[in-house]
């Protein structure tokens, strides 16, 4: 009973009649309610204000972090010198160089574009060769070698996308299998897969990448087993059967046969096994035997006789042969051991001058093609690598020729930039024709996210310091963002005039286009041209000095270059 009574007394406080009979208690209860409500409201307001302040502080911290990353110079494991090979005093001077805030902002936006492209690939096409963004699936356009993933390794590393790089690294280690009954392009497999793996090794020092590069290179080697040593362009990765595509009528393609030297020389240097370098360099020795006085070779070479065709171009099927003549000379650090490459390249540049013509009325310089001795007023966008190549090689001349070729490079870059500006979408077509009084007209009107013009702008900015080339590159990036970016990645255009989209994100968009754009807005110390040379798929390889008589290894153990690297986003600059 007592328990029941006590409970009854407590419940009376919940009866409104109790308070109506006691107005003082009602007033006290009301005041208490108001005070508590005010305290709760005030606390919520403070929390909201605090959240705003924290968000603003986070922005400041992020900005300071970016500035710190841009200016930080960290020593490598060797102790006495930084990664760039400069003494501490020089490194301290570098810290004083302020990065342009506009460059920082643009670089971060390019990095964001890479993250969007990569995240889309991870979500919809992981492990496949390429992403089809519109249908949100993957396609094995290179036989299932994970082309986009391998092509992107060094881009991820350079941009400091560490988690993404590690996931890609795990896939390469656990899932990348080259034992496939697939007829692979020797050229494409070399520049994308061998080059991508070697670059990842040079940057990270992870021997797994070198082992994988050696595996795929061994599967490619039988392609060079011809009477001249000029390789067949197709090989079955599982069985080693090599041949040329039917549409070439048994001929080997010049660019395909002359664009393995950088990768195979680098592989011999890093493994100490001369066989890769010997196979690749023998091709140049054979081509030198038939090298014409103007240095312009036809785009088809008979692998049995070594005889060339008459069609000459710096566009498709000819382009990267000339590029590698210059870059092997740079890769060997310009020593007498690689002098032949420079001599052949200079001969080819003399020939290139005979192909340069100018439009009316605007006098745009362009590189014509030649067929059976007659010039054809056509230039591929692919040939827009040439301004960068010419600028890169100009410093090897004496003062007069150096300026002449640099000026030509700048003229050609202006033309290539106008390939973009001349269309409604501000993206370039695949090739252009030149008619009297019309300047330039789009021929094949698709755009597949190619990098060549951006590549040349990168070299010209690095070599001249002229920020105009950065502005041109930014215009091109914005055009890609406007026309090619969709929710699930980036696509090319079927027609640059109408903007109709295709369904393919090419692997070289991540390997080359976005990487060159990122480096275009990065300090020149990031992948310094004094330390690195890019293969034709934009994979940076370490420059290793080659002494006279070198066959595979540099003296003093230099065939195994320093492999400690630093990158923006984790350690600072490369």
C-alpha positions in Angstrom: 0.0 0.0 0.0 2.7 2.4 0.9 4.4 1.7 -2.5 1.2 2.4 -4.3 0.6 5.6 -2.5 4.2 6.9 -3.2 3.8 6.2 -6.9 0.4 8.0 -6.9 2.0 11.1 -5.3 4.7 11.2 -8.0 2.3 11.0 -10.9 0.4 14.1 -9.7 3.2 16.3 -11.1 2.2 15.2 -14.6 -1.4 16.4 -14.1 -2.0 19.9 -15.6 -4.6 20.6 -12.9 -1.9 20.5 -10.3 -0.1 23.5 -11.9 -3.3 25.5 -12.6 -4.0 25.5 -8.8 -0.4 26.6 -8.2 0.5 29.6 -10.5 4.0 30.1 -9.0 5.0 26.6 -9.9 3.5 27.1 -13.4 5.6 30.2 -13.9 8.7 28.5 -12.7 8.1 25.6 -15.1 7.6 28.0 -18.0 10.8 30.0 -17.2 12.7 26.8 -17.0 11.4 25.6 -20.4 12.4 28.9 -22.0 15.9 28.8 -20.6 16.5 25.3 -21.6 15.2 26.0 -25.1 17.4 29.0 -25.4 20.5 27.0 -24.3 19.8 24.2 -26.9 19.2 26.8 -29.7 22.4 28.7 -28.8 24.5 25.5 -28.7 23.2 24.5 -32.2 24.0 27.9 -33.5 27.5 27.7 -32.1 28.0 24.2 -33.6 26.9 25.5 -37.1 29.2 28.5 -36.8 32.0 26.2 -35.7 31.4 23.9 -38.6 31.7 26.8 -41.0 34.9 28.0 -39.3 36.4 24.4 -39.5 35.5 24.2 -43.2 37.3 27.5 -43.9 40.3 26.4 -41.9 40.4 23.1 -43.8 40.5 25.1 -47.0 43.4 27.1 -45.7 45.2 23.9 -44.5 44.7 22.3 -47.9 46.1 25.4 -49.7 49.1 25.5 -47.3 49.6 21.8 -47.8 49.6 22.2 -51.6 52.1 25.0 -51.3 54.3 22.9 -49.1 54.2 20.0 -51.5 55.1 22.3 -54.3 58.1 23.7 -52.5 59.3 20.8 -50.4 62.6 19.2 -51.4 63.3 15.9 -49.7 66.6 14.0 -49.8 66.7 10.5 -51.2 68.2 7.5 -49.5 71.7 8.3 -50.7 71.9 11.1 -48.1 74.2 13.8 -49.6 72.1 14.9 -52.5 68.4 15.4 -53.3 66.6 13.3 -55.9 67.5 15.9 -58.5 71.2 15.4 -57.8 71.7 18.9 -56.4 73.4 19.8 -53.1 71.5 21.0 -50.1 72.3 24.6 -50.9 70.8 24.3 -54.3 67.8 22.5 -52.9 67.2 25.3 -50.5 67.3 27.8 -53.4 64.7 25.7 -55.1 62.4 26.2 -52.1 62.4 29.9 -52.7 60.9 29.5 -56.2 57.2 30.3 -55.8 54.8 28.2 -57.9 52.4 30.3 -59.9 48.9 30.0 -58.1 47.3 29.7 -61.5 49.5 26.8 -62.3 48.7 25.2 -59.0 44.9 25.5 -59.6 45.1 24.2 -63.2 47.3 21.3 -62.1 44.8 20.3 -59.4 42.0 20.4 -62.0 43.9 18.1 -64.3 44.6 15.8 -61.4 40.9 15.8 -60.7 40.3 14.9 -64.3 42.7 12.0 -64.0 40.9 10.9 -60.8 37.6 11.0 -62.6 38.9 8.9 -65.5 40.6 6.4 -63.3 37.7 6.0 -60.8 35.4 5.4 -63.8 37.8 2.7 -65.1 38.0 1.1 -61.7 34.3 1.0 -61.3 33.3 -0.2 -64.8 36.3 -1.8 -66.5 38.8 -2.9 -63.8 41.5 -5.1 -65.4 40.1 -4.7 -68.9 42.2 -3.0 -71.6 39.9 0.1 -72.1 36.7 1.6 -70.7 33.6 2.1 -72.8 32.1 5.0 -70.8 28.7 5.2 -72.4 27.8 1.6 -72.0 29.7 1.4 -68.7 31.7 -1.7 -69.5 35.2 -2.7 -70.5 36.7 -4.1 -73.6 39.9 -6.1 -74.2 41.2 -4.2 -77.3 44.8 -5.4 -76.6 44.1 -9.0 -75.7 43.5 -8.5 -72.0 46.8 -7.0 -71.0 45.2 -4.4 -68.8 46.4 -1.7 -71.1 44.7 1.3 -69.4 45.9 0.1 -66.0 49.5 -0.5 -67.0 49.5 2.7 -69.1 48.3 4.7 -66.0 50.8 3.5 -63.5 53.3 6.3 -63.8 50.6 8.9 -64.2 49.1 7.8 -60.9 52.6 7.8 -59.3 53.6 11.3 -60.6 50.3 12.8 -59.5 50.6 11.3 -56.0 47.5 9.2 -56.2 49.0 6.6 -53.9 46.0 4.5 -53.0 45.1 4.1 -56.7 48.7 3.2 -57.6 48.8 0.6 -54.9 45.6 -1.1 -56.1 47.0 -1.1 -59.6 50.3 -2.5 -58.4 48.5 -5.4 -56.7 46.5 -6.2 -59.9 49.8 -6.2 -61.9 51.4 -8.5 -59.4 48.5 -10.9 -58.9 46.5 -10.8 -62.1 48.6 -9.7 -65.1 49.2 -12.8 -67.2 50.9 -12.6 -70.6 50.5 -16.3 -71.5 47.6 -15.5 -73.9 46.8 -17.1 -77.2 46.5 -13.6 -78.7 48.1 -12.0 -81.7 49.5 -8.8 -80.2 51.0 -5.7 -81.9 54.7 -5.7 -81.1 54.7 -1.9 -81.3 51.6 -1.2 -79.1 52.6 -3.9 -76.5 56.1 -2.4 -76.3 55.2 1.2 -75.9 52.3 0.7 -73.6 53.1 -2.4 -71.6 56.9 -2.7 -71.6 57.3 1.0 -71.4 54.6 1.4 -68.7 56.2 -1.3 -66.5 59.7 0.0 -66.9 58.6 3.5 -66.1 56.8 2.3 -63.0 60.0 0.4 -62.0 62.3 3.5 -62.6 59.9 5.6 -60.5 59.1 3.3 -57.6 62.1 0.9 -57.5 59.6 -2.1 -57.2 61.4 -5.1 -58.9 58.0 -6.7 -59.6 57.5 -4.3 -62.4 60.9 -5.1 -63.9 60.1 -8.8 -63.7 56.8 -8.3 -65.5 58.5 -6.2 -68.2 61.1 -8.9 -68.8 58.4 -11.5 -69.1 56.4 -9.7 -71.8 59.6 -8.6 -73.7 60.8 -12.3 -73.8 57.5 -13.1 -75.5 58.0 -10.3 -78.1 61.6 -11.2 -79.0 60.8 -13.9 -81.7 59.3 -11.1 -83.8 62.9 -10.0 -84.6 63.8 -13.4 -86.1 63.9 -12.4 -89.7 66.6 -12.5 -92.3 67.3 -8.7 -91.9 66.5 -8.4 -88.2 63.7 -6.0 -89.1 60.8 -7.4 -87.0 57.4 -8.6 -87.9 54.8 -6.4 -86.4 52.4 -9.1 -85.0 53.2 -11.9 -82.6 51.2 -14.6 -80.7 52.1 -14.1 -77.0 51.6 -17.7 -76.1 53.2 -19.5 -79.1 55.7 -16.9 -80.4 54.4 -17.1 -84.0 55.2 -13.8 -85.8 53.8 -12.3 -89.0 52.8 -9.0 -90.5 49.2 -7.9 -90.9 47.5 -8.9 -94.2 46.7 -5.3 -95.2 50.4 -4.4 -95.4 51.0 -7.2 -97.9 53.7 -8.7 -95.8 55.6 -5.5 -95.2 56.7 -4.2 -91.8 55.6 -0.7 -90.8 58.4 1.8 -90.3 57.1 3.3 -87.0 56.3 -0.1 -85.6 59.7 -1.5 -86.4 61.7 1.6 -85.3 59.9 2.3 -82.0 61.2 -0.3 -79.6 64.7 1.0 -79.1 64.1 3.1 -76.0 62.3 0.3 -74.1 64.6 -2.5 -75.1 67.8 -0.6 -74.4 66.4 0.4 -71.0 65.5 -3.2 -70.3 69.0 -4.4 -71.1 70.4 -1.7 -68.9 68.3 -2.6 -65.9 68.6 -6.4 -66.3 72.2 -6.5 -67.6 71.0 -8.9 -70.4 72.2 -7.5 -73.8 69.8 -9.5 -76.0 67.0 -6.9 -75.9 69.2 -4.0 -76.8 71.0 -6.0 -79.6 67.7 -6.9 -81.3 66.4 -3.3 -81.2 69.6 -1.6 -82.2 70.2 -4.0 -85.1 67.1 -2.5 -86.7 68.6 0.9 -86.8 71.9 -0.5 -88.2 69.9 -2.2 -91.0 67.8 1.0 -91.7 71.0 3.0 -91.8 72.2 0.9 -94.7 69.3 2.0 -96.8 69.0 5.5 -95.3 68.4 8.0 -98.1 70.3 11.4 -98.4 67.2 13.3 -97.2 66.7 10.9 -94.2 63.1 10.2 -95.2 62.1 6.6 -95.2 59.0 5.1 -96.7 56.4 3.8 -94.2 56.7 0.2 -95.3 59.9 -1.9 -95.1 60.3 -5.4 -96.4 61.5 -7.5 -93.5 63.3 -9.9 -95.7 65.1 -7.5 -98.1 65.1 -4.3 -96.1 63.7 -2.2 -99.0 61.4 0.7 -98.2 58.2 2.0 -99.9 57.8 5.4 -101.4 55.1 6.9 -99.1 56.6 9.3 -96.6 54.9 10.9 -93.7 55.5 12.3 -90.2 52.0 11.2 -89.4 50.6 7.6 -88.9 53.1 4.8 -89.5 56.1 7.1 -89.9 56.0 9.4 -86.9 57.8 7.7 -83.9 60.7 6.3 -85.9 62.1 9.8 -86.2 61.1 10.6 -82.6 63.2 7.6 -81.4 66.3 8.5 -83.4 66.4 11.7 -81.3 65.4 10.2 -78.0 67.8 7.3 -78.0 70.6 9.9 -78.4 69.1 11.7 -75.3 68.6 8.4 -73.4 72.3 7.6 -73.8 73.1 11.1 -72.5 74.4 12.4 -75.9 77.6 10.4 -75.8 79.7 9.1 -78.8 78.1 5.7 -78.3 74.7 7.1 -79.6 76.1 9.6 -82.1 74.7 7.6 -85.0 71.2 8.2 -83.8 71.8 12.0 -83.7 73.4 12.0 -87.2 70.5 10.1 -88.7 68.0 12.4 -87.0 69.7 15.5 -88.3 69.6 14.1 -91.8 65.9 13.4 -91.4 65.3 17.0 -90.2 67.0 18.3 -93.4 64.5 16.2 -95.2 61.6 17.4 -93.1 62.4 21.0 -94.2 61.6 20.0 -97.8 58.1 19.0 -96.6 57.3 22.2 -94.8 54.8 24.4 -96.6 52.6 27.3 -95.6 48.9 28.1 -96.2 47.2 31.0 -97.6 46.1 33.5 -96.5 47.3 33.0 -92.9 50.7 31.4 -93.6 50.2 28.4 -91.2 53.3 26.1 -91.5 52.5 22.4 -91.9 54.4 19.2 -92.8 53.1 17.8 -96.0 53.3 14.1 -97.0 55.0 12.7 -100.0 53.8 9.9 -102.3 55.8 8.7 -105.3 57.8 11.9 -105.2 54.7 14.3 -105.1 53.8 16.4 -102.1 50.3 15.9 -100.7 48.9 18.9 -98.7 47.7 16.8 -95.8 48.9 16.7 -92.1 47.8 14.2 -89.4 47.1 15.5 -85.9 49.5 12.7 -85.0 52.3 14.7 -86.7 51.7 17.4 -84.1 54.3 15.6 -82.0 56.9 17.1 -84.4 57.0 20.6 -82.9 58.0 19.2 -79.5 60.5 16.8 -81.1 62.1 19.6 -83.1 62.3 21.9 -80.1 63.8 19.1 -78.0 66.5 18.4 -80.6 67.2 22.1 -81.5 69.7 22.5 -78.7 72.0 19.9 -80.2 72.7 22.3 -83.1 75.0 25.3 -83.4 73.4 28.7 -82.6 72.2 29.4 -86.1 70.5 26.1 -86.8 69.3 25.9 -83.2 67.3 29.1 -83.6 66.1 28.1 -87.0 64.6 24.8 -85.9 63.2 26.2 -82.7 61.4 28.9 -84.7 60.0 26.2 -87.0 58.8 24.2 -84.0 57.0 27.3 -82.7 55.4 27.9 -86.1 54.2 24.3 -86.3 52.8 24.4 -82.8 50.8 27.4 -83.7 49.3 25.4 -86.6 48.5 22.5 -84.4 46.8 24.7 -81.8 44.7 26.1 -84.6 43.6 22.6 -85.6 41.7 22.8 -82.3 40.6 26.4 -82.4 39.2 26.0 -86.0 36.4 23.7 -85.0 33.0 24.4 -83.3 34.0 22.1 -80.4 37.5 23.5 -80.1 38.8 19.9 -80.5 41.0 18.9 -83.4 40.1 16.4 -86.1 42.2 13.4 -87.0 43.8 15.1 -90.0 43.7 18.3 -92.1 43.9 19.2 -95.7 45.2 22.6 -97.0 43.7 24.3 -100.0 44.8 27.6 -101.5 43.0 30.5 -99.9 41.3 28.2 -97.2 44.1 27.7 -94.7 43.0 24.4 -93.1 40.0 22.0 -93.6 39.2 19.1 -91.4 39.5 15.8 -93.2 38.7 12.8 -91.0 36.6 14.6 -88.3 36.8 12.4 -85.3 38.8 13.1 -82.1 39.9 10.2 -79.9 41.5 12.2 -77.1 45.0 12.3 -78.7 48.0 13.9 -76.8 50.3 15.0 -79.6 49.6 18.7 -79.6 49.6 18.9 -75.8 52.9 17.0 -75.8 54.5 19.6 -78.1 53.1 22.5 -75.9 54.7 20.8 -72.9 58.2 20.6 -74.5 58.0 24.2 -75.9 57.0 25.6 -72.5 59.8 23.6 -70.8 62.4 24.7 -73.3 61.3 28.4 -73.8 59.5 29.3 -70.6 56.8 31.0 -72.7 53.6 30.8 -70.7 51.6 31.2 -73.9 52.0 27.4 -74.4 50.4 26.8 -71.0 47.5 29.0 -71.9 47.0 27.0 -75.2 47.2 23.8 -73.3 44.5 25.0 -70.8 42.2 25.9 -73.7 42.5 22.3 -75.0 41.9 20.9 -71.5 38.8 23.0 -71.1 37.5 21.8 -74.5 38.0 18.2 -73.4 36.2 18.9 -70.2 33.3 20.5 -72.1 32.9 18.0 -74.9 34.4 14.7 -73.7 33.7 14.4 -70.0 30.6 12.4 -69.0 29.5 10.9 -65.7 31.3 7.6 -66.3 34.7 8.8 -67.8 35.9 10.5 -70.9 34.9 9.8 -74.5 36.1 10.8 -77.9 34.0 12.6 -80.5 32.8 11.0 -83.7 32.7 14.4 -85.3 34.4 17.6 -84.0 31.9 19.7 -85.9 28.8 18.3 -84.3 30.1 17.1 -81.0 28.6 13.6 -81.3 30.3 11.3 -78.8 31.8 7.9 -79.2 32.1 5.1 -76.6 35.8 4.7 -75.9 38.2 6.1 -73.3 41.6 5.4 -75.0 44.3 4.3 -72.6 46.6 7.0 -73.9 44.3 9.6 -72.6 45.4 8.7 -69.1 49.0 7.8 -70.1 49.8 10.8 -72.2 47.2 13.5 -72.6 46.4 14.1 -68.9 50.1 13.5 -67.9 51.4 16.1 -70.3 48.7 18.5 -69.2 49.7 17.9 -65.6 53.4 18.4 -66.3 52.6 21.5 -68.4 51.4 23.2 -65.2 54.1 21.7 -62.9 57.5 23.1 -62.0 60.3 22.1 -64.4 61.9 20.0 -61.7 59.0 17.5 -61.9 60.3 14.8 -64.3 63.3 17.0 -65.3 64.2 16.7 -69.0 67.8 16.5 -67.8 67.1 13.3 -65.9 64.3 11.6 -67.9 63.3 10.8 -71.5 59.7 10.0 -72.5 58.9 7.1 -74.7 56.3 7.7 -77.4 53.5 6.7 -74.9 54.8 9.4 -72.5 56.3 6.9 -70.1 59.4 8.5 -68.5 62.6 6.4 -68.5 65.8 7.3 -66.6 68.6 8.7 -68.8 71.7 6.5 -68.4 75.1 7.5 -69.8 76.4 5.1 -72.5 80.1 5.0 -72.9 81.7 4.3 -76.3 81.5 0.6 -77.1 78.6 0.0 -74.8 76.4 -2.9 -75.8 74.1 -3.3 -72.9 75.6 -1.9 -69.6 76.9 1.5 -68.7 80.2 1.7 -66.9 80.6 2.0 -63.1 77.3 0.1 -62.5 75.3 2.9 -64.1 73.1 0.4 -65.9 71.1 0.2 -62.7 70.1 3.9 -62.1 68.9 5.4 -58.9 65.4 4.3 -58.2 64.5 6.3 -55.2 61.8 8.8 -56.3 59.6 11.4 -54.7 56.3 12.5 -55.9 53.9 15.3 -55.4 51.2 14.5 -52.9 53.4 12.4 -50.7 57.1 13.5 -50.8 57.1 16.7 -52.9 58.4 16.7 -56.5 59.8 13.9 -58.5 
